[in-house]
Amino acid sequence: MVVFKDSATKDQIEEYVNNVHANGGKVTHRYDIINGFAAHLPDNFMSNLQGDDLIESIEPDGIVTTQ
């Protein structure tokens, strides 16, 4: 999951979505509440995202449980 900082605009996030697709990835879900999306990212593109000023965090897919 890619989460953007609050300062990221919807147009900027859309540009990232387009870049994911252009680099062989696939966005599987978009989140409005947290300014982000879930995606399958190619390794080479993932390294491009790390350290980007607009990105708050990049988290791998995992299982979430509640008690």
HTML snippet that shows the backbone in 3Dmol.js (N, CA, C, O; Angstrom):
<script src="https://3Dmol.org/build/3Dmol-min.js"></script>
<div id="view" style="width:600px;height:400px;position:relative"></div>
<script>
const pdb = `
ATOM      1  N   MET A   1       0.845  -1.165   0.000  1.00  0.00           N
ATOM      2  CA  MET A   1       0.000   0.000   0.000  1.00  0.00           C
ATOM      3  C   MET A   1       0.897   1.236   0.000  1.00  0.00           C
ATOM      4  O   MET A   1       1.858   1.325   0.765  1.00  0.00           O
ATOM      5  N   VAL A   2       0.572   2.166  -0.853  1.00  0.00           N
ATOM      6  CA  VAL A   2       1.299   3.428  -0.958  1.00  0.00           C
ATOM      7  C   VAL A   2       0.422   4.513  -0.333  1.00  0.00           C
ATOM      8  O   VAL A   2      -0.708   4.735  -0.768  1.00  0.00           O
ATOM      9  N   VAL A   3       0.949   5.186   0.689  1.00  0.00           N
ATOM     10  CA  VAL A   3       0.213   6.248   1.380  1.00  0.00           C
ATOM     11  C   VAL A   3       0.939   7.567   1.146  1.00  0.00           C
ATOM     12  O   VAL A   3       2.149   7.672   1.347  1.00  0.00           O
ATOM     13  N   PHE A   4       0.184   8.562   0.721  1.00  0.00           N
ATOM     14  CA  PHE A   4       0.747   9.873   0.416  1.00  0.00           C
ATOM     15  C   PHE A   4       0.577  10.829   1.586  1.00  0.00           C
ATOM     16  O   PHE A   4      -0.314  10.657   2.418  1.00  0.00           O
ATOM     17  N   LYS A   5       1.424  11.822   1.640  1.00  0.00           N
ATOM     18  CA  LYS A   5       1.300  12.869   2.656  1.00  0.00           C
ATOM     19  C   LYS A   5       0.042  13.676   2.386  1.00  0.00           C
ATOM     20  O   LYS A   5      -0.470  13.686   1.266  1.00  0.00           O
ATOM     21  N   ASP A   6      -0.449  14.347   3.405  1.00  0.00           N
ATOM     22  CA  ASP A   6      -1.671  15.147   3.276  1.00  0.00           C
ATOM     23  C   ASP A   6      -1.533  16.242   2.219  1.00  0.00           C
ATOM     24  O   ASP A   6      -2.534  16.694   1.663  1.00  0.00           O
ATOM     25  N   SER A   7      -0.320  16.664   1.942  1.00  0.00           N
ATOM     26  CA  SER A   7      -0.102  17.735   0.973  1.00  0.00           C
ATOM     27  C   SER A   7      -0.261  17.273  -0.481  1.00  0.00           C
ATOM     28  O   SER A   7      -0.332  18.108  -1.382  1.00  0.00           O
ATOM     29  N   ALA A   8      -0.319  15.973  -0.721  1.00  0.00           N
ATOM     30  CA  ALA A   8      -0.470  15.458  -2.090  1.00  0.00           C
ATOM     31  C   ALA A   8      -1.883  15.726  -2.596  1.00  0.00           C
ATOM     32  O   ALA A   8      -2.863  15.490  -1.889  1.00  0.00           O
ATOM     33  N   THR A   9      -1.975  16.216  -3.816  1.00  0.00           N
ATOM     34  CA  THR A   9      -3.286  16.487  -4.415  1.00  0.00           C
ATOM     35  C   THR A   9      -3.799  15.241  -5.127  1.00  0.00           C
ATOM     36  O   THR A   9      -3.038  14.315  -5.409  1.00  0.00           O
ATOM     37  N   LYS A  10      -5.084  15.231  -5.409  1.00  0.00           N
ATOM     38  CA  LYS A  10      -5.675  14.107  -6.144  1.00  0.00           C
ATOM     39  C   LYS A  10      -5.038  13.969  -7.527  1.00  0.00           C
ATOM     40  O   LYS A  10      -4.844  12.853  -8.008  1.00  0.00           O
ATOM     41  N   ASP A  11      -4.711  15.096  -8.169  1.00  0.00           N
ATOM     42  CA  ASP A  11      -4.063  15.043  -9.481  1.00  0.00           C
ATOM     43  C   ASP A  11      -2.666  14.425  -9.390  1.00  0.00           C
ATOM     44  O   ASP A  11      -2.265  13.669 -10.274  1.00  0.00           O
ATOM     45  N   GLN A  12      -1.934  14.741  -8.338  1.00  0.00           N
ATOM     46  CA  GLN A  12      -0.605  14.149  -8.153  1.00  0.00           C
ATOM     47  C   GLN A  12      -0.708  12.645  -7.920  1.00  0.00           C
ATOM     48  O   GLN A  12       0.075  11.872  -8.471  1.00  0.00           O
ATOM     49  N   ILE A  13      -1.670  12.236  -7.109  1.00  0.00           N
ATOM     50  CA  ILE A  13      -1.856  10.813  -6.851  1.00  0.00           C
ATOM     51  C   ILE A  13      -2.252  10.097  -8.137  1.00  0.00           C
ATOM     52  O   ILE A  13      -1.782   8.991  -8.401  1.00  0.00           O
ATOM     53  N   GLU A  14      -3.104  10.714  -8.929  1.00  0.00           N
ATOM     54  CA  GLU A  14      -3.511  10.129 -10.210  1.00  0.00           C
ATOM     55  C   GLU A  14      -2.302   9.946 -11.132  1.00  0.00           C
ATOM     56  O   GLU A  14      -2.231   8.963 -11.870  1.00  0.00           O
ATOM     57  N   GLU A  15      -1.375  10.864 -11.093  1.00  0.00           N
ATOM     58  CA  GLU A  15      -0.147  10.739 -11.890  1.00  0.00           C
ATOM     59  C   GLU A  15       0.657   9.513 -11.449  1.00  0.00           C
ATOM     60  O   GLU A  15       1.204   8.797 -12.287  1.00  0.00           O
ATOM     61  N   TYR A  16       0.730   9.272 -10.150  1.00  0.00           N
ATOM     62  CA  TYR A  16       1.417   8.078  -9.646  1.00  0.00           C
ATOM     63  C   TYR A  16       0.708   6.808 -10.099  1.00  0.00           C
ATOM     64  O   TYR A  16       1.358   5.837 -10.484  1.00  0.00           O
ATOM     65  N   VAL A  17      -0.625   6.811 -10.054  1.00  0.00           N
ATOM     66  CA  VAL A  17      -1.402   5.662 -10.516  1.00  0.00           C
ATOM     67  C   VAL A  17      -1.069   5.380 -11.986  1.00  0.00           C
ATOM     68  O   VAL A  17      -0.836   4.231 -12.364  1.00  0.00           O
ATOM     69  N   ASN A  18      -1.049   6.418 -12.799  1.00  0.00           N
ATOM     70  CA  ASN A  18      -0.722   6.250 -14.212  1.00  0.00           C
ATOM     71  C   ASN A  18       0.697   5.712 -14.391  1.00  0.00           C
ATOM     72  O   ASN A  18       0.941   4.888 -15.272  1.00  0.00           O
ATOM     73  N   ASN A  19       1.629   6.171 -13.564  1.00  0.00           N
ATOM     74  CA  ASN A  19       3.008   5.690 -13.639  1.00  0.00           C
ATOM     75  C   ASN A  19       3.122   4.227 -13.229  1.00  0.00           C
ATOM     76  O   ASN A  19       3.922   3.481 -13.794  1.00  0.00           O
ATOM     77  N   VAL A  20       2.325   3.818 -12.249  1.00  0.00           N
ATOM     78  CA  VAL A  20       2.319   2.400 -11.854  1.00  0.00           C
ATOM     79  C   VAL A  20       1.924   1.547 -13.052  1.00  0.00           C
ATOM     80  O   VAL A  20       2.589   0.557 -13.355  1.00  0.00           O
ATOM     81  N   HIS A  21       0.854   1.921 -13.731  1.00  0.00           N
ATOM     82  CA  HIS A  21       0.375   1.166 -14.895  1.00  0.00           C
ATOM     83  C   HIS A  21       1.403   1.198 -16.023  1.00  0.00           C
ATOM     84  O   HIS A  21       1.645   0.178 -16.668  1.00  0.00           O
ATOM     85  N   ALA A  22       2.006   2.350 -16.266  1.00  0.00           N
ATOM     86  CA  ALA A  22       2.979   2.490 -17.345  1.00  0.00           C
ATOM     87  C   ALA A  22       4.241   1.663 -17.104  1.00  0.00           C
ATOM     88  O   ALA A  22       4.958   1.333 -18.048  1.00  0.00           O
ATOM     89  N   ASN A  23       4.511   1.330 -15.849  1.00  0.00           N
ATOM     90  CA  ASN A  23       5.710   0.567 -15.515  1.00  0.00           C
ATOM     91  C   ASN A  23       5.411  -0.901 -15.230  1.00  0.00           C
ATOM     92  O   ASN A  23       6.231  -1.603 -14.638  1.00  0.00           O
ATOM     93  N   GLY A  24       4.243  -1.360 -15.648  1.00  0.00           N
ATOM     94  CA  GLY A  24       3.921  -2.778 -15.542  1.00  0.00           C
ATOM     95  C   GLY A  24       3.246  -3.199 -14.252  1.00  0.00           C
ATOM     96  O   GLY A  24       3.078  -4.394 -14.011  1.00  0.00           O
ATOM     97  N   GLY A  25       2.854  -2.247 -13.415  1.00  0.00           N
ATOM     98  CA  GLY A  25       2.169  -2.569 -12.170  1.00  0.00           C
ATOM     99  C   GLY A  25       0.667  -2.493 -12.340  1.00  0.00           C
ATOM    100  O   GLY A  25       0.161  -2.204 -13.424  1.00  0.00           O
ATOM    101  N   LYS A  26      -0.039  -2.758 -11.249  1.00  0.00           N
ATOM    102  CA  LYS A  26      -1.498  -2.716 -11.289  1.00  0.00           C
ATOM    103  C   LYS A  26      -2.024  -2.177  -9.964  1.00  0.00           C
ATOM    104  O   LYS A  26      -1.727  -2.731  -8.906  1.00  0.00           O
ATOM    105  N   VAL A  27      -2.789  -1.117 -10.018  1.00  0.00           N
ATOM    106  CA  VAL A  27      -3.454  -0.571  -8.830  1.00  0.00           C
ATOM    107  C   VAL A  27      -4.700  -1.417  -8.585  1.00  0.00           C
ATOM    108  O   VAL A  27      -5.548  -1.561  -9.465  1.00  0.00           O
ATOM    109  N   THR A  28      -4.799  -1.971  -7.381  1.00  0.00           N
ATOM    110  CA  THR A  28      -5.903  -2.872  -7.074  1.00  0.00           C
ATOM    111  C   THR A  28      -7.004  -2.211  -6.253  1.00  0.00           C
ATOM    112  O   THR A  28      -8.144  -2.676  -6.260  1.00  0.00           O
ATOM    113  N   HIS A  29      -6.674  -1.134  -5.548  1.00  0.00           N
ATOM    114  CA  HIS A  29      -7.685  -0.437  -4.756  1.00  0.00           C
ATOM    115  C   HIS A  29      -7.202   0.982  -4.473  1.00  0.00           C
ATOM    116  O   HIS A  29      -6.012   1.208  -4.258  1.00  0.00           O
ATOM    117  N   ARG A  30      -8.125   1.926  -4.475  1.00  0.00           N
ATOM    118  CA  ARG A  30      -7.803   3.317  -4.131  1.00  0.00           C
ATOM    119  C   ARG A  30      -8.468   3.675  -2.817  1.00  0.00           C
ATOM    120  O   ARG A  30      -9.595   3.266  -2.540  1.00  0.00           O
ATOM    121  N   TYR A  31      -7.750   4.449  -2.011  1.00  0.00           N
ATOM    122  CA  TYR A  31      -8.261   4.877  -0.715  1.00  0.00           C
ATOM    123  C   TYR A  31      -8.360   6.394  -0.691  1.00  0.00           C
ATOM    124  O   TYR A  31      -7.377   7.085  -0.957  1.00  0.00           O
ATOM    125  N   ASP A  32      -9.534   6.914  -0.377  1.00  0.00           N
ATOM    126  CA  ASP A  32      -9.716   8.360  -0.299  1.00  0.00           C
ATOM    127  C   ASP A  32      -9.397   8.891   1.088  1.00  0.00           C
ATOM    128  O   ASP A  32      -8.854   9.987   1.226  1.00  0.00           O
ATOM    129  N   ILE A  33      -9.728   8.131   2.103  1.00  0.00           N
ATOM    130  CA  ILE A  33      -9.563   8.597   3.480  1.00  0.00           C
ATOM    131  C   ILE A  33      -8.092   8.802   3.821  1.00  0.00           C
ATOM    132  O   ILE A  33      -7.747   9.745   4.534  1.00  0.00           O
ATOM    133  N   ILE A  34      -7.221   7.928   3.318  1.00  0.00           N
ATOM    134  CA  ILE A  34      -5.809   8.018   3.672  1.00  0.00           C
ATOM    135  C   ILE A  34      -4.922   8.490   2.524  1.00  0.00           C
ATOM    136  O   ILE A  34      -3.699   8.408   2.637  1.00  0.00           O
ATOM    137  N   ASN A  35      -5.486   8.977   1.432  1.00  0.00           N
ATOM    138  CA  ASN A  35      -4.684   9.438   0.288  1.00  0.00           C
ATOM    139  C   ASN A  35      -3.694   8.378  -0.157  1.00  0.00           C
ATOM    140  O   ASN A  35      -2.482   8.552  -0.026  1.00  0.00           O
ATOM    141  N   GLY A  36      -4.210   7.287  -0.679  1.00  0.00           N
ATOM    142  CA  GLY A  36      -3.298   6.252  -1.122  1.00  0.00           C
ATOM    143  C   GLY A  36      -3.976   5.209  -1.975  1.00  0.00           C
ATOM    144  O   GLY A  36      -5.148   5.326  -2.334  1.00  0.00           O
ATOM    145  N   PHE A  37      -3.198   4.175  -2.292  1.00  0.00           N
ATOM    146  CA  PHE A  37      -3.726   3.070  -3.072  1.00  0.00           C
ATOM    147  C   PHE A  37      -2.949   1.801  -2.767  1.00  0.00           C
ATOM    148  O   PHE A  37      -1.812   1.840  -2.296  1.00  0.00           O
ATOM    149  N   ALA A  38      -3.598   0.670  -3.051  1.00  0.00           N
ATOM    150  CA  ALA A  38      -2.941  -0.628  -2.984  1.00  0.00           C
ATOM    151  C   ALA A  38      -2.588  -1.005  -4.408  1.00  0.00           C
ATOM    152  O   ALA A  38      -3.345  -0.729  -5.339  1.00  0.00           O
ATOM    153  N   ALA A  39      -1.434  -1.638  -4.574  1.00  0.00           N
ATOM    154  CA  ALA A  39      -1.000  -1.983  -5.924  1.00  0.00           C
ATOM    155  C   ALA A  39       0.009  -3.117  -5.901  1.00  0.00           C
ATOM    156  O   ALA A  39       0.689  -3.359  -4.904  1.00  0.00           O
ATOM    157  N   HIS A  40       0.083  -3.804  -7.035  1.00  0.00           N
ATOM    158  CA  HIS A  40       1.176  -4.721  -7.295  1.00  0.00           C
ATOM    159  C   HIS A  40       2.223  -3.892  -8.020  1.00  0.00           C
ATOM    160  O   HIS A  40       1.984  -3.414  -9.128  1.00  0.00           O
ATOM    161  N   LEU A  41       3.386  -3.720  -7.394  1.00  0.00           N
ATOM    162  CA  LEU A  41       4.427  -2.862  -7.947  1.00  0.00           C
ATOM    163  C   LEU A  41       5.629  -3.686  -8.401  1.00  0.00           C
ATOM    164  O   LEU A  41       6.116  -4.533  -7.653  1.00  0.00           O
ATOM    165  N   PRO A  42       6.106  -3.447  -9.611  1.00  0.00           N
ATOM    166  CA  PRO A  42       7.345  -4.091 -10.036  1.00  0.00           C
ATOM    167  C   PRO A  42       8.496  -3.592  -9.156  1.00  0.00           C
ATOM    168  O   PRO A  42       8.510  -2.432  -8.745  1.00  0.00           O
ATOM    169  N   ASP A  43       9.458  -4.474  -8.871  1.00  0.00           N
ATOM    170  CA  ASP A  43      10.578  -4.111  -7.998  1.00  0.00           C
ATOM    171  C   ASP A  43      11.308  -2.856  -8.466  1.00  0.00           C
ATOM    172  O   ASP A  43      11.668  -2.003  -7.655  1.00  0.00           O
ATOM    173  N   ASN A  44      11.525  -2.745  -9.779  1.00  0.00           N
ATOM    174  CA  ASN A  44      12.269  -1.583 -10.279  1.00  0.00           C
ATOM    175  C   ASN A  44      11.502  -0.279 -10.066  1.00  0.00           C
ATOM    176  O   ASN A  44      12.111   0.772  -9.869  1.00  0.00           O
ATOM    177  N   PHE A  45      10.179  -0.339 -10.104  1.00  0.00           N
ATOM    178  CA  PHE A  45       9.391   0.863  -9.882  1.00  0.00           C
ATOM    179  C   PHE A  45       9.285   1.182  -8.400  1.00  0.00           C
ATOM    180  O   PHE A  45       9.226   2.351  -8.019  1.00  0.00           O
ATOM    181  N   MET A  46       9.262   0.159  -7.566  1.00  0.00           N
ATOM    182  CA  MET A  46       9.202   0.353  -6.112  1.00  0.00           C
ATOM    183  C   MET A  46      10.387   1.185  -5.648  1.00  0.00           C
ATOM    184  O   MET A  46      10.224   2.059  -4.795  1.00  0.00           O
ATOM    185  N   SER A  47      11.552   0.941  -6.177  1.00  0.00           N
ATOM    186  CA  SER A  47      12.735   1.708  -5.767  1.00  0.00           C
ATOM    187  C   SER A  47      12.619   3.171  -6.170  1.00  0.00           C
ATOM    188  O   SER A  47      13.202   4.038  -5.519  1.00  0.00           O
ATOM    189  N   ASN A  48      11.875   3.457  -7.235  1.00  0.00           N
ATOM    190  CA  ASN A  48      11.647   4.849  -7.647  1.00  0.00           C
ATOM    191  C   ASN A  48      10.763   5.593  -6.655  1.00  0.00           C
ATOM    192  O   ASN A  48      10.908   6.802  -6.475  1.00  0.00           O
ATOM    193  N   LEU A  49       9.855   4.877  -6.016  1.00  0.00           N
ATOM    194  CA  LEU A  49       8.921   5.507  -5.081  1.00  0.00           C
ATOM    195  C   LEU A  49       9.546   5.769  -3.714  1.00  0.00           C
ATOM    196  O   LEU A  49       9.193   6.738  -3.041  1.00  0.00           O
ATOM    197  N   GLN A  50      10.462   4.916  -3.310  1.00  0.00           N
ATOM    198  CA  GLN A  50      11.062   5.058  -1.986  1.00  0.00           C
ATOM    199  C   GLN A  50      11.854   6.352  -1.910  1.00  0.00           C
ATOM    200  O   GLN A  50      12.680   6.640  -2.776  1.00  0.00           O
ATOM    201  N   GLY A  51      11.596   7.122  -0.875  1.00  0.00           N
ATOM    202  CA  GLY A  51      12.276   8.393  -0.696  1.00  0.00           C
ATOM    203  C   GLY A  51      11.619   9.561  -1.414  1.00  0.00           C
ATOM    204  O   GLY A  51      12.126  10.681  -1.364  1.00  0.00           O
ATOM    205  N   ASP A  52      10.499   9.315  -2.081  1.00  0.00           N
ATOM    206  CA  ASP A  52       9.777  10.379  -2.774  1.00  0.00           C
ATOM    207  C   ASP A  52       9.183  11.334  -1.738  1.00  0.00           C
ATOM    208  O   ASP A  52       8.650  10.899  -0.718  1.00  0.00           O
ATOM    209  N   ASP A  53       9.278  12.625  -2.004  1.00  0.00           N
ATOM    210  CA  ASP A  53       8.825  13.643  -1.048  1.00  0.00           C
ATOM    211  C   ASP A  53       7.324  13.625  -0.763  1.00  0.00           C
ATOM    212  O   ASP A  53       6.905  14.053   0.313  1.00  0.00           O
ATOM    213  N   LEU A  54       6.508  13.143  -1.696  1.00  0.00           N
ATOM    214  CA  LEU A  54       5.054  13.132  -1.497  1.00  0.00           C
ATOM    215  C   LEU A  54       4.547  11.872  -0.797  1.00  0.00           C
ATOM    216  O   LEU A  54       3.395  11.822  -0.368  1.00  0.00           O
ATOM    217  N   ILE A  55       5.398  10.861  -0.683  1.00  0.00           N
ATOM    218  CA  ILE A  55       4.963   9.581  -0.128  1.00  0.00           C
ATOM    219  C   ILE A  55       5.265   9.512   1.365  1.00  0.00           C
ATOM    220  O   ILE A  55       6.397   9.716   1.802  1.00  0.00           O
ATOM    221  N   GLU A  56       4.219   9.217   2.131  1.00  0.00           N
ATOM    222  CA  GLU A  56       4.350   9.061   3.580  1.00  0.00           C
ATOM    223  C   GLU A  56       4.947   7.698   3.924  1.00  0.00           C
ATOM    224  O   GLU A  56       5.869   7.594   4.733  1.00  0.00           O
ATOM    225  N   SER A  57       4.398   6.646   3.287  1.00  0.00           N
ATOM    226  CA  SER A  57       4.896   5.300   3.564  1.00  0.00           C
ATOM    227  C   SER A  57       4.515   4.341   2.451  1.00  0.00           C
ATOM    228  O   SER A  57       3.577   4.575   1.690  1.00  0.00           O
ATOM    229  N   ILE A  58       5.282   3.239   2.378  1.00  0.00           N
ATOM    230  CA  ILE A  58       4.984   2.133   1.489  1.00  0.00           C
ATOM    231  C   ILE A  58       5.026   0.876   2.352  1.00  0.00           C
ATOM    232  O   ILE A  58       6.054   0.546   2.945  1.00  0.00           O
ATOM    233  N   GLU A  59       3.899   0.187   2.411  1.00  0.00           N
ATOM    234  CA  GLU A  59       3.787  -0.995   3.270  1.00  0.00           C
ATOM    235  C   GLU A  59       3.500  -2.220   2.406  1.00  0.00           C
ATOM    236  O   GLU A  59       2.683  -2.156   1.488  1.00  0.00           O
ATOM    237  N   PRO A  60       4.167  -3.330   2.696  1.00  0.00           N
ATOM    238  CA  PRO A  60       3.854  -4.570   1.952  1.00  0.00           C
ATOM    239  C   PRO A  60       2.483  -5.110   2.346  1.00  0.00           C
ATOM    240  O   PRO A  60       1.960  -4.795   3.415  1.00  0.00           O
ATOM    241  N   ASP A  61       1.919  -5.915   1.475  1.00  0.00           N
ATOM    242  CA  ASP A  61       0.641  -6.543   1.741  1.00  0.00           C
ATOM    243  C   ASP A  61       0.780  -7.489   2.929  1.00  0.00           C
ATOM    244  O   ASP A  61       1.818  -8.128   3.104  1.00  0.00           O
ATOM    245  N   GLY A  62      -0.249  -7.573   3.729  1.00  0.00           N
ATOM    246  CA  GLY A  62      -0.211  -8.451   4.885  1.00  0.00           C
ATOM    247  C   GLY A  62      -1.610  -8.733   5.386  1.00  0.00           C
ATOM    248  O   GLY A  62      -2.592  -8.176   4.895  1.00  0.00           O
ATOM    249  N   ILE A  63      -1.680  -9.602   6.365  1.00  0.00           N
ATOM    250  CA  ILE A  63      -2.967  -9.974   6.964  1.00  0.00           C
ATOM    251  C   ILE A  63      -3.166  -9.123   8.225  1.00  0.00           C
ATOM    252  O   ILE A  63      -2.275  -9.015   9.068  1.00  0.00           O
ATOM    253  N   VAL A  64      -4.338  -8.536   8.329  1.00  0.00           N
ATOM    254  CA  VAL A  64      -4.700  -7.742   9.486  1.00  0.00           C
ATOM    255  C   VAL A  64      -5.811  -8.459  10.221  1.00  0.00           C
ATOM    256  O   VAL A  64      -6.797  -8.876   9.614  1.00  0.00           O
ATOM    257  N   THR A  65      -5.656  -8.604  11.536  1.00  0.00           N
ATOM    258  CA  THR A  65      -6.703  -9.263  12.316  1.00  0.00           C
ATOM    259  C   THR A  65      -7.111  -8.361  13.473  1.00  0.00           C
ATOM    260  O   THR A  65      -6.353  -7.487  13.893  1.00  0.00           O
ATOM    261  N   THR A  66      -8.318  -8.586  13.980  1.00  0.00           N
ATOM    262  CA  THR A  66      -8.806  -7.887  15.159  1.00  0.00           C
ATOM    263  C   THR A  66      -9.216  -8.920  16.191  1.00  0.00           C
ATOM    264  O   THR A  66      -9.510 -10.069  15.861  1.00  0.00           O
ATOM    265  N   GLN A  67      -9.230  -8.503  17.418  1.00  0.00           N
ATOM    266  CA  GLN A  67      -9.625  -9.442  18.480  1.00  0.00           C
ATOM    267  C   GLN A  67     -10.927  -9.028  19.087  1.00  0.00           C
ATOM    268  O   GLN A  67     -11.424  -9.692  19.997  1.00  0.00           O
TER     269      GLN A  67
END
`;
const viewer = $3Dmol.createViewer("view");
viewer.addModel(pdb, "pdb");
viewer.setStyle({}, {cartoon: {color: "spectrum"}});
viewer.zoomTo();
viewer.render();
</script>
